[in-house]
Amino acid sequence: MEDQEPEVNVSRDLEDLSEKTAEFVIRSVMDLLKRQERVSVALSGGATPIKLYQRLAIRSIQQGIPWNRVHLFWGDERCVPPDDPDSNYRMGYSTLISQVPIPKKNVYRMPGEKGPEAAAEEYEKTLRAFFGASEEWPRFDLALLGVGADGHAASLFPGSPALKEQKRWVVAPYVEKLKVHRLTLTPPVFNHAALVLFLISGREKAPIVRALLSSVPLQIFFPAQMIRPVQGRRLFFLDPSAASLLDRGGRG
Ligand code: 6PG
């Protein structure tokens, strides 16, 4: 069970949301680097983080983030080559990675082009090499997540067998509604992160946000509700539309 109350930040609009989230990420990374050698961040895909990554690139240069001590991963990926328009890596590369002096070896791409199962197995090996093969679960310093209007997070979709995974760190479920396989970190991996940051924009996500921040159990269950860090923080950075069904206290 989550041990801390979720923290909710509502911005003026998507620009403000991206700016405020970029500032928060930079501050968090700088704080962490005062007490540890490196920082691990799992990036989200989708469209919402595009502006965030662009701001992050600009602000991180201005504020002197030592990118050689930052390690970037992905929370999920499509089973496509890195130059495919659908690739989450491609989006992260064009908006952030190509704009900052991060060493190539610090960027851990999910090899979507290798086919679902082979890619999942290879990425799990990559994570175990970084976090320690003897660890039961990796502990990301920061995991960025978006949510879909159906309540998915990363590529954890409603009804997916991945929702029940309790051993593997990376799986490649078939997503019925999309008729494709996806690569995704599993719920326990996200729930062992030190900080999970949901970045959510748009009115169509408001019912999901309300469910995620509801203090009472709801009948409908969304996969994103499974993401509750066991010893970590769950933060929400929302635009007004996504927050439109919350009460004044920022609760569902
Ligand atoms: C992906 C993402 C996915 C995304 C949500 C929200 O690979 O598409 O990881 O989980 O975060 O679908 O997407 P938007 O930000 O485009 O609404």
Residues whose N, C-alpha, C, O or C-beta is under 5 A from the ligand:
A	BS01	6PG	S44 G45 G46 A47 T48 P49 D76 L145 G146 V147 G148 A153 A154 S155
